[in-house]
Amino acid sequence: MKILKKEELLILFGVLALVFISSTLNAQKNDIRLNFGFQGNLPERLFNKNIPDYNNKNGGFGIHLFPKWNYTDNITYGLNMEYTLVTEDYQTDDIGAFNIISFSPTIEYSFTNAKIQPFVGLGLGVYHVLYHTPTINIGFRPLIGISIYDIFDLTIEYNQIFGDINVNPNVHGDFDNYYLSIKGSFSIGLFNARKNNKP
């Protein structure tokens, strides 16, 4: 097997870099949108039959704001900003909820460039559970979804917070450091938002 010389490697690297840059520039859309909407968090009892039907642990609801940049027809970058209430594990008749604020840089990949686009994504960010410590928690959010005519997105998102949250037992039960959401998002084009090359 022939080993390439240093000069040949530099030429090969340069050619690959030019191909990558040119294809990226050709695909770049400068398509900036703003997504916003509501979400419902699915209670853990849907996946754990040992939890009684009346217990809404890990359920709840929230709102989100998600500015996003459709960098290419298939790749989107964004920043998900979210506020959600996650219901505690019921301990008494006085039911509490955890208030969570999160900021998650996110990348999404669309499988098609049609008017109905299935996509997957991954976010990694910071989560703050109000009134509990630590103040900053790291977490991630894989997601799957479908975009309809660039007007409405429907996603299922799993949010997992790493580390231990120090919860005041006199105030709350627990919520297992995760929540699973179904989100509906309306999308508004802010700059050059129309995708002219869609079928």
C-alpha positions in Angstrom: 0.0 0.0 0.0 1.4 3.3 -1.1 1.9 5.9 1.7 1.3 9.5 0.5 4.0 12.0 0.9 3.5 15.2 2.9 3.0 17.3 -0.2 0.5 14.9 -1.7 -1.4 14.8 1.6 -1.6 18.7 1.6 -2.9 18.7 -1.9 -5.5 16.1 -1.1 -6.6 18.0 2.0 -6.8 21.2 0.0 -9.0 19.6 -2.7 -11.3 18.1 0.0 -11.5 21.4 1.8 -12.4 23.2 -1.5 -15.1 20.7 -2.3 -16.5 21.0 1.2 -16.5 24.8 1.2 -18.0 25.1 -2.3 -20.8 22.6 -1.5 -21.5 24.3 1.8 -21.7 27.7 0.1 -24.0 26.4 -2.6 -26.3 24.8 -0.1 -26.3 27.7 2.4 -29.8 29.2 2.6 -29.6 32.0 5.2 -33.0 30.9 6.2 -33.8 32.2 9.7 -37.0 31.2 11.4 -38.6 31.6 14.9 -40.5 28.7 16.3 -42.7 29.0 19.4 -45.3 26.9 21.0 -46.5 24.7 23.8 -45.7 21.3 25.1 -47.2 18.5 27.2 -44.9 16.4 29.4 -45.9 12.7 29.5 -46.4 11.3 33.0 -44.1 8.3 34.0 -47.1 6.1 34.7 -47.5 5.7 30.9 -44.3 3.7 31.0 -44.3 2.3 34.6 -47.5 0.4 35.5 -46.4 0.4 39.2 -47.3 4.1 39.4 -51.0 4.7 40.2 -53.3 6.3 37.6 -53.8 9.4 39.8 -50.1 10.1 40.0 -48.9 12.5 37.3 -45.2 12.2 38.2 -43.0 13.7 35.5 -46.0 15.1 33.7 -46.8 18.8 33.2 -46.7 21.4 30.5 -44.5 24.2 29.2 -43.7 26.8 26.6 -40.7 27.3 24.4 -39.1 29.7 22.0 -36.7 28.3 19.4 -34.9 30.6 16.9 -33.4 28.5 14.2 -31.2 28.8 11.2 -31.7 26.5 8.2 -28.1 26.4 7.3 -28.7 23.9 4.4 -31.7 22.1 3.1 -31.0 19.3 5.6 -29.1 20.9 8.5 -30.6 23.4 11.0 -28.9 25.1 14.0 -30.9 26.6 16.8 -31.2 27.6 20.4 -34.1 26.1 22.3 -35.3 28.3 25.2 -37.8 26.6 27.4 -39.8 26.9 30.6 -41.7 23.9 31.9 -43.5 22.6 34.9 -42.7 19.0 35.9 -45.1 17.4 38.4 -43.5 15.8 41.4 -44.0 12.2 42.7 -47.1 12.6 44.8 -46.4 12.4 48.5 -49.4 14.2 50.0 -52.6 15.9 48.8 -50.5 19.1 48.4 -49.1 18.4 44.9 -46.1 20.4 43.8 -44.2 20.9 40.6 -40.6 21.7 39.6 -40.1 24.9 37.6 -37.3 24.3 35.0 -35.7 26.8 32.7 -33.4 25.5 30.0 -31.2 26.8 27.1 -30.1 24.2 24.6 -28.1 24.8 21.5 -29.5 22.2 19.0 -28.7 20.7 15.7 -31.4 19.1 13.5 -31.1 16.9 10.4 -34.0 16.7 7.9 -34.3 13.6 5.8 -36.0 15.2 2.8 -36.5 18.6 1.3 -40.2 18.1 0.6 -43.0 20.1 2.1 -43.5 17.4 4.8 -40.1 16.8 6.4 -39.3 14.2 9.0 -36.2 15.1 11.1 -34.1 14.2 14.1 -32.1 16.4 16.4 -29.9 16.7 19.4 -29.5 19.5 21.9 -27.0 19.9 24.7 -27.5 22.7 27.2 -28.0 24.0 30.7 -31.0 23.4 32.9 -32.0 25.4 36.0 -34.5 23.9 38.5 -35.8 26.9 40.3 -35.5 27.0 44.1 -33.2 23.9 44.2 -29.5 23.4 43.9 -27.2 23.3 42.0 -28.1 26.4 40.1 -26.7 25.1 36.8 -27.2 21.5 35.6 -26.0 20.1 32.3 -28.4 18.0 30.2 -29.2 16.8 26.7 -32.4 16.5 24.5 -32.6 14.1 21.6 -35.7 14.6 19.5 -37.6 13.3 16.5 -40.2 15.3 14.6 -41.9 16.3 11.5 -42.1 19.8 9.8 -45.3 20.6 7.9 -44.9 23.2 5.1 -42.4 25.1 7.3 -45.4 26.4 9.3 -45.9 23.8 12.0 -43.5 21.4 13.7 -44.5 18.4 15.8 -41.8 16.8 17.9 -41.2 14.3 20.7 -38.3 15.3 22.9 -36.5 13.6 25.8 -34.8 15.9 28.3 -32.3 14.3 30.7 -30.6 16.3 33.4 -27.2 15.0 34.5 -26.1 15.0 38.2 -28.1 15.1 41.4 -30.5 17.9 42.2 -30.7 18.7 45.9 -34.4 18.8 46.5 -35.9 20.2 49.8 -38.0 17.2 51.0 -40.3 19.5 52.9 -41.3 21.1 49.6 -41.2 18.5 46.9 -41.0 14.8 46.1 -38.9 14.0 43.0 -39.2 13.7 39.3 -36.3 11.5 38.2 -34.3 14.2 36.5 -36.0 13.8 33.1 -39.2 14.7 31.2 -40.6 13.5 27.9 -42.4 16.1 25.9 -44.7 16.3 22.9 -44.3 19.8 21.4 -46.3 21.7 18.9 -44.4 24.7 17.3 -45.6 27.4 15.0 -42.9 28.7 12.7 -42.4 32.3 11.4 -39.9 33.2 8.7 -37.7 36.1 9.8 -35.2 36.4 6.9 -35.3 34.8 3.4 -37.5 32.1 4.9 -39.2 30.8 1.7 -37.5 27.6 0.4 -37.9 28.1 -3.4 -36.4 24.8 -4.4 -38.9 22.6 -2.7 -41.1 20.3 -4.9 
